[in-house]
Amino acid sequence: MAVVNLISMPLMFASNVFFSISMMPKWLQSIANVNPVSYLTDAIEQLTVLPLNTSALVMDFVYLGMFAAALSAKRFRGNT
């Protein structure tokens, strides 16, 4: 559990879970723009709370898919 919190807590605080990205300092905005938790939060907001913006939702899923594929490819490449 400690290792999971060590990874998930910084990702959560460096995303748009609590604050809008526009309210963050510039250095934290650049981190939040590549943080997959920001894209996941945006997709969930699009599906539940906000009016549906199909292009933004597709972009969120494309980014999350590419991020997952990159991590999977690195993992499988390292095992061979």
N, C-alpha and C positions, 0 to 999 in steps of 0.2 A: 504494500500500500504506500509506503514511503516513496518508492521509486516512481510510482504512478503520479503521486502528488508533485514530486520534483519536476516532472515533465509537464503535467497538465495545468498546474497553477500558473506558471509564467506564461504559457500559451494563452490561457484564458484572460489574464490581466493585460496582455499585449494584443488583445483583439477588441472587437466592438460589442462585446457581451454587455459591459456596464456603461460605456460611454460611446457616443458617436465618434467616428474617426476624425471628423472635422474639428472636434473639441480637443483632440490630443496635440501634444507638442509635435513639431515637425519630425524629430528623430523617431518618435514612437509611431507616427503615421506611416513612415517607411517600413517599419517592422510589421505593423498591422496590415499593410497592403499585400504582404506575402504570407501572412499567417493563415493557415487553412481553417482555423477556428473562426476567423472573420467571415470567410466565405460560407461556412456551414451555418453560422448565425444569420447571415443575410438570406440564405436559402430558406431557413426555417421561418424567418419573419415574412418572406414573400409568400410562403404557403399558408401561414396562419393569420397574421395580423395586418400586414400591408396589402394594398391593392396589388393584384398580380401583375408583375412586369415580366413577361415571358423571356425577353432577351436577357435581362439580368439574371433570371433563374437559370437559364441555359448556361450562361457564362459561369455562374457559381458551380454548377455540376461539372462543367468541362474542366475548370481549375481543380476541383476536388478529385476528379478522375485522373487527371494528369499527375497530380501530386501522389496519389495512391500508386499509380503505375510506376512512377519514378522510384518510390521507396521499394516497391516490390521487385523491380528490375535490379536495383542495387543489392537487395537481399539475395536474390537468386544468383546473381553474378558472383557474389562473394562465396557462395557455397560450392561452386564448381572448381 
